[in-house]
Amino acid sequence: MITTIEKLQNYIGQTVTLQGWTDNKRSSKGLFFIILRDGTGRCQCVVDENLVSAEVFENAKKLTQETSLTLTGTVKADERQVGGIEIQVSDLNIVSIAIDYPITKKEHGIEFLMTNRHLWLRSQRQWAIMRIRNTIIYSIHTYFQNEGFVQMDAPIFTGNASEGTSNLFELEYFDKETKAYLSQSGQLYGEAMAMAMGKIYTFGPTFRAEKSKTRRHLSEFWMMEPEMAFYDIFMNMDCIEAMMKHVCKDVLAKNRAELAILERDVTVLENTVNQGFPRLLYDEAVAIIKGEKDVNGKNSITSLEDDLKSIEARIIAVNAEINDRTEKIKTGVIKKQGEINFNQAKIDGFKQELKDLEEQQRNIPMWIASAKNFEYGNDFGGSDETVITRLFDLPIMVYNWPHAVKAFYLKRDPNDSRFARGVDVLAPEGYGEIVGGGERETDLDLLIEKIHEHGLPMEIFEWYLDLRRFGSVPHAGFGLGLERIVTWVCKLPHVREAIPFPRMYGNLMP
């Protein structure tokens, strides 16, 4: 019976056939221990020379990392092994031998791994991230479908930009005179579709031509954008929160094993499911960033200063560990190869930790300076989002922004025209914005005024203005960056690991 690793718990004591690839192999006298991966999981498969034919044992001997194979064996429960399962192999056939697979078990630099992204996806960590990404995508769809939304599709080629053309990829559209742009958002089209269907969402690729290499930026990414007729900003925020709770609940239910592989502390995800999101006016958020207002007894400036002291102490300790273990290997104090390999792996891990610590050591003084010098009325930069979200252990919503820093289509606050009814959802632990949205302007004259103010060509927005001319209603929506929520849920250091093949400034291959 052919099955998959994720289903093996259903076949304890039975004989099954698995198809997959060799993730790792080690040997002992008369035994081979194979870690097989098949896309659904990993499990240990034991080949005992006394229990198999000479041909099967020889095939096992030939296995190299990433060699593809099929094997048959008996499923045994063993809590000590990966997934609590072990296979006692009775037959093994090689499909294709892999020669000199480049991504070995040693540590590799990020540039090497990105160059070999087509192979890096096979590693356990990347596998876990992609499994969680899949759950998040499915969960988003199920939430909106269950809530009566209709999935619609916005065009990827557009003749106009939702927020100006400075960060768009421009191309010729059949002739040199006609320009088209790769979409940076389906939101304007979403508004049109909401006027037809009531509640809709789009889910597709979007593009930004910013020449940015920060840990939060991609040039091509996936956006989910709902738009709802007869919604105001507060109903919009309720929808955002409910959707994010639904997603985190599904990940916790389906991906505990993957989260464990990533060593992800799930407390924040559990808080997201079980607690209400703090909702802060822009003015409150600014006061917190500048250290003028505490959050649960924590101050943005002093907590950063304390973190810096802790990081500097940890850097000293990690350097000592690296030097001590390196010296023991170098001088022969450690002689057994197994112990040498163990300590070398520890050294590699400490070096990665040191790299992360040193980056924080460089960043924190800049975050402190940025927080202290923040000018009221500005939008939040990455450092500002980091400063405020480090004080919370679940996502926060910041709403009612100065209208000058937000998109032209956001509705002015009827109680204070200095502000627009926009909302940003900032993920905790320093991750920052993952959702941006708000209530849309319905006043035709104000919208025309804002288009002029932003220097946008009126003629290409005439179709959009028709939505106000013919049966306009209050409406709202938001955009969720898929890779940003994946990055936060998995607690990744960089958004590039959140998408199978990242496209960003300076990176187009593979």
Residue, then its C-alpha position, 0 to 999 in steps of 0.5 A: m500500500i502506497t501512502t505518505i509519511e503524514k498518514l503513517q500513524n494510521y498504519i501502525g503494525q502494517t506494511v506500507t510503501l513510501q516514495g521520497w528523497t533521502d534527507n540524511k543517512r547514517s550507518s552502524k554495524g550492519l545497519f543504515f538509518i535513513i531519514l526519508r522525506d516525501g513532502t508531507g513529513r520526515c521519518q526514520c527508516v531502518v535497513d537491517e542487513n540481517l532482515v533484507s536481501a543483499e541487493v536491498f542492503e547494497n541499494a541502501k549503501k548507495l543512497t546519497q543526500e537527495t537521492s530519490l527512492t521508494l521503500t517498503g517496510t513495517v510501520k512501528a511506533d517509536e516516540r524517540q523518532v521523528g513523528g513518533i514513527e519508524i519504518q523497518v525496511s524490507d525492500l528499497n529501490i533507487v529512482s535516481i541517484a543525486i550526485d554532489y548535492p550542493i546544500t549539505k548539512k553544514e552552515h551555508g551563507i544566505e547568498f549561496l542559499m538564495t542562489n540555490r533557492h530551487l534546492w533550499l526549499r527542500s530543507q526542513r526549515q523551508w518546508a515548515i515555512m511553506r506548510i504554514r504559508n499554505t495553511i494561512i492561504y487556505s484559512i484566509h479563503t475559508y474565513f471570507q467564504n464562510e462570511g459571505f464574501v465573493q472572491m473576485d480578481a483585479p487586473i495585473f495590468t493597470g492604466n493607473a496607480s492607486e497611490g501614484t506611479s513612482n514605485l511602479f513597474e512601467l511597460e509598453y502596452f502594445d505600442k510606445e505611446t500607451k503605458a501600462y503598470l504592474s499592479q501595486s494594489g487591486q483596491l480601486y477595482g475592489e471598490a467597483m466590485a463591492m458596489a456590484m457584489g456587496k462584499i468581495y476579496t481579491f487575492g493575487p500578486t502585486f508589484r512594487a519597484e522600490k529599490s529597497k533591500t530591507r528585511r520587509h520588502l519584496s518587489e513581487f508579493w501576494m496581497m489579499e484585499p477585501e472591500m465591503a459596502f456599507y462598512d465604516i472604519f470600525m466595522n473594518m477593524d472588526c473584520i481585520e481582527a476576526m480574520m487574523k484570529h481565524v488564521c492564527k487559530d488554524v495555524l495553531a491547530k494544524n501546524r504545531a509540528e512545523l512551528a516546533i521545527l522553527e522553534r517558534d514560541v506560540t504564546v504570541l499567536e495564542n494571545t492573538v487568538n484569545q485577546g482583543f487587539p489594542r486599538l490606538l489613535y495615531d496621537e496615542a501611538v506617537a506618545i508611546i513611540k516617543g516615550e511619553k506614555d508607557v504600555n503596561g509599565k514599559n517605556s519604549i526608550t528605557s526598554l530599548e536601553d535595557d535590551l541593549k545592555s542585555i544584548e551586549a552582555r550576551i555578545i560577550a558570553v557567546n564570543a566566550e563560548i565560540n572561543d572555548r569550543t574552538e580552542k578545545i577542537k584545535t588543541g585536541v582536548i575533544k578527540k572523538q569525531g562525534e563530539i567534534n561534530f557536535n561542538q562544531a554545530k554548536i559553534d556554527g549556531f553561536k556564530q549565527e546568534l552572534k550575527d543576529l545580536e550584533e545586528q540588534q546592537r547596531n539597530i537599537p541606538m538608531w531606533i532610540a534616536s528615531a523614537k526620540n526625534f519622531e516628528y508629529g504628523n509623519d507616517f511611521g517608518g520601519s524603526d518606529e513600528t519596531v519600537i512600538t510593537r516591541l511593547f506588545d504581545l499581540p497585534i495592535m491597530v493604529y487608526n485615524w492618521p494625518h490625512a497628508v501621509k495617507a492615500f488620496y482615497l481615504k475618508r476624512d474623519p468627520n469629527d476632525s478633518r486633519f485626520a483620515r480614517g485609515v488603519d494600520v495593523l502592526a504585528p508584535e515583536g518588532y515586525g510592524e505593518i502587515v495590514g493597511g486599510g480604512e474607510r473610503e472617501t465618498d464625497l466626490d468633491l473631496l476626492i477630486e480635490k485629493i486627486h489634484e493634491h497628489g498630482l494624479p491625472m484626473e482622466i484616468f480616474e474618471w471611472y473610479l469617480d463614477l463609483r461616487r456618482f452612481g449610488s455611492v455608499p459608505h464602504a471600507g476595506f484593507g490589504l493584507g500582505l501574505e508574506r508579511i503575515v507568514t514572516w510574523v507567524c513563523k518569526l522569520p528574520h527576513v521576508r525572503e523566506a516567506i515566499p517560494f521564489p523571492r523577487m526583490y531589488g538585486n534578485l531575479m534568479p532562480 
